[in-house]
Amino acid sequence: MERSYDFNLPEEYQLVELQKYELSYPIRHAQERHWISPDNCISEQTFDGRYGYLYYYEFWIEKEATIPVYITLGDLHLSYSLQSSKPIRQHHDIDNFVMDFIEGQGAYLYLAKGEYKVSLPQGHHILVGFILDAGLFRPPANRHFNFLQHLVNAKKEQSIRSDKSVTFRVGEVTKRQLQLLFSKINPHILDNEYMLLKHLIFLIQLSRFKISEDGEEQLIDQARNLLQIMILHQGAKVRLSDVAAVLLKSRDRINEEHKKQYAYTFHDYRNQLLLDYIASIIVGNEKLATTAEECGFSSINELHKFIKNQTGLTPLTFKQQQENVGNDPSSKNDLQEPPS
């Protein structure tokens, strides 16, 4: 995607080849720029992907500053404030748009074409964002994102007024996923765009579980749907404690409610989802090592142990079974699209 913004720093800022401070979250293969002034330092990392433009700004501010930012095309943004001792404020005087970037919070924004001002208070700040392809929210996928529809419409219509969503929490699960994405970006490999899109979709999915939509989903429905998404993205690396952390509930509470409603534990449900996921992957791979890696296992031995414990079969026999009888279609559907 094309970069749809730019900014002009005051003359006191000089572009330098090496940053003064070490970046807190280095992004592999990102384009970097660094500026210093007598009082402040700014570092930029960007990566231009087909489905999303990633940007990262880290500020070390000793003297409060205001930076003019020019939006050249109305676009949809997903932003995260990873660190900020005081809120960063972005505002547009003409349409009275104000956005405060507060540490530990994220939001979706539609930024209309025009000139904005970003006010940087004293302190150390980290702001990460993506310019998104609004086509990601086409029907039927958009049914889980009603809180974004006004922004998607604004993007499609190129509205002259900026707008924003409600904010959501940015916790350790989100931070780990961002760091994982930063470490995996590699434009020199064939599936880089697929990898970037996969991580971006997962981050978008995570955000919706942190925003209440009029109680449409009960706790266990939320937990099961989130677990399905996490299995597809992380496989065996999924931790039930992460599901609990996203939903702000204890793991024991979720397990208790799940057992009450379904008569088996949430951990058993996790294992069944993982087994179904393995079944959908293993037939297409010649080597078990490839399946183990794709499904999030640290080794073939770990994959072997899991399949043996769940089915009593070796991975090879399990693979032959899937080739002969095929997977249960209902299991495939559950994995590919969580129930509404």
GIPE-V429644 format. One record per residue. N is the residue number from 1. RES is the residue in three letters. SS is DSSP state (H for helix, E for strand, - for the rest). Layout:
# GIPE-V429644
n-><N;N>
res-><RES;RES>
ss-><SS;SS>
This chain:
# GIPE-V429644
n-><1;2;3;4;5;6;7;8;9;10;11;12;13;14;15;16;17;18;19;20;21;22;23;24;25;26;27;28;29;30;31;32;33;34;35;36;37;38;39;40;41;42;43;44;45;46;47;48;49;50;51;52;53;54;55;56;57;58;59;60;61;62;63;64;65;66;67;68;69;70;71;72;73;74;75;76;77;78;79;80;81;82;83;84;85;86;87;88;89;90;91;92;93;94;95;96;97;98;99;100;101;102;103;104;105;106;107;108;109;110;111;112;113;114;115;116;117;118;119;120;121;122;123;124;125;126;127;128;129;130;131;132;133;134;135;136;137;138;139;140;141;142;143;144;145;146;147;148;149;150;151;152;153;154;155;156;157;158;159;160;161;162;163;164;165;166;167;168;169;170;171;172;173;174;175;176;177;178;179;180;181;182;183;184;185;186;187;188;189;190;191;192;193;194;195;196;197;198;199;200;201;202;203;204;205;206;207;208;209;210;211;212;213;214;215;216;217;218;219;220;221;222;223;224;225;226;227;228;229;230;231;232;233;234;235;236;237;238;239;240;241;242;243;244;245;246;247;248;249;250;251;252;253;254;255;256;257;258;259;260;261;262;263;264;265;266;267;268;269;270;271;272;273;274;275;276;277;278;279;280;281;282;283;284;285;286;287;288;289;290;291;292;293;294;295;296;297;298;299;300;301;302;303;304;305;306;307;308;309;310;311;312;313;314;315;316;317;318;319;320;321;322;323;324;325;326;327;328;329;330;331;332;333;334;335;336;337;338;339;340>
res-><MET;GLU;ARG;SER;TYR;ASP;PHE;ASN;LEU;PRO;GLU;GLU;TYR;GLN;LEU;VAL;GLU;LEU;GLN;LYS;TYR;GLU;LEU;SER;TYR;PRO;ILE;ARG;HIS;ALA;GLN;GLU;ARG;HIS;TRP;ILE;SER;PRO;ASP;ASN;CYS;ILE;SER;GLU;GLN;THR;PHE;ASP;GLY;ARG;TYR;GLY;TYR;LEU;TYR;TYR;TYR;GLU;PHE;TRP;ILE;GLU;LYS;GLU;ALA;THR;ILE;PRO;VAL;TYR;ILE;THR;LEU;GLY;ASP;LEU;HIS;LEU;SER;TYR;SER;LEU;GLN;SER;SER;LYS;PRO;ILE;ARG;GLN;HIS;HIS;ASP;ILE;ASP;ASN;PHE;VAL;MET;ASP;PHE;ILE;GLU;GLY;GLN;GLY;ALA;TYR;LEU;TYR;LEU;ALA;LYS;GLY;GLU;TYR;LYS;VAL;SER;LEU;PRO;GLN;GLY;HIS;HIS;ILE;LEU;VAL;GLY;PHE;ILE;LEU;ASP;ALA;GLY;LEU;PHE;ARG;PRO;PRO;ALA;ASN;ARG;HIS;PHE;ASN;PHE;LEU;GLN;HIS;LEU;VAL;ASN;ALA;LYS;LYS;GLU;GLN;SER;ILE;ARG;SER;ASP;LYS;SER;VAL;THR;PHE;ARG;VAL;GLY;GLU;VAL;THR;LYS;ARG;GLN;LEU;GLN;LEU;LEU;PHE;SER;LYS;ILE;ASN;PRO;HIS;ILE;LEU;ASP;ASN;GLU;TYR;MET;LEU;LEU;LYS;HIS;LEU;ILE;PHE;LEU;ILE;GLN;LEU;SER;ARG;PHE;LYS;ILE;SER;GLU;ASP;GLY;GLU;GLU;GLN;LEU;ILE;ASP;GLN;ALA;ARG;ASN;LEU;LEU;GLN;ILE;MET;ILE;LEU;HIS;GLN;GLY;ALA;LYS;VAL;ARG;LEU;SER;ASP;VAL;ALA;ALA;VAL;LEU;LEU;LYS;SER;ARG;ASP;ARG;ILE;ASN;GLU;GLU;HIS;LYS;LYS;GLN;TYR;ALA;TYR;THR;PHE;HIS;ASP;TYR;ARG;ASN;GLN;LEU;LEU;LEU;ASP;TYR;ILE;ALA;SER;ILE;ILE;VAL;GLY;ASN;GLU;LYS;LEU;ALA;THR;THR;ALA;GLU;GLU;CYS;GLY;PHE;SER;SER;ILE;ASN;GLU;LEU;HIS;LYS;PHE;ILE;LYS;ASN;GLN;THR;GLY;LEU;THR;PRO;LEU;THR;PHE;LYS;GLN;GLN;GLN;GLU;ASN;VAL;GLY;ASN;ASP;PRO;SER;SER;LYS;ASN;ASP;LEU;GLN;GLU;PRO;PRO;SER>
ss-><-;-;-;-;E;E;E;E;-;-;-;-;-;E;E;E;-;-;-;-;-;-;-;-;-;-;-;-;-;-;E;E;E;E;E;E;-;-;-;E;E;E;E;E;E;E;E;E;-;-;-;E;E;E;E;E;E;E;E;E;E;-;-;-;E;E;E;E;E;E;E;-;-;-;E;E;E;E;E;E;E;E;E;E;-;-;-;E;E;E;E;E;-;-;-;-;E;E;E;E;E;-;-;-;E;E;E;E;E;E;E;-;-;E;E;E;E;E;E;E;-;-;E;E;E;E;E;E;E;E;E;E;-;H;H;H;H;-;-;-;H;H;H;H;-;H;H;H;H;H;H;H;H;H;H;H;H;-;-;-;-;-;E;E;-;-;-;E;E;-;-;H;H;H;H;H;H;H;H;H;H;H;H;H;-;-;-;-;-;-;-;H;H;H;H;H;H;H;H;H;H;H;H;H;H;H;H;H;-;-;-;-;-;-;-;-;-;-;H;H;H;H;H;H;H;H;H;H;H;H;H;H;H;H;H;H;H;-;-;H;H;H;H;H;H;H;H;-;-;-;H;H;H;H;H;H;H;H;H;H;H;H;-;-;-;H;H;H;H;H;H;H;H;H;H;H;H;H;H;H;H;H;-;-;-;-;-;H;H;H;H;H;H;H;-;-;-;-;-;H;H;H;H;H;H;H;H;H;H;H;H;-;-;-;H;H;H;H;H;H;H;H;H;H;H;-;-;-;H;H;H;H;H;H;H;H;-;-;-;->
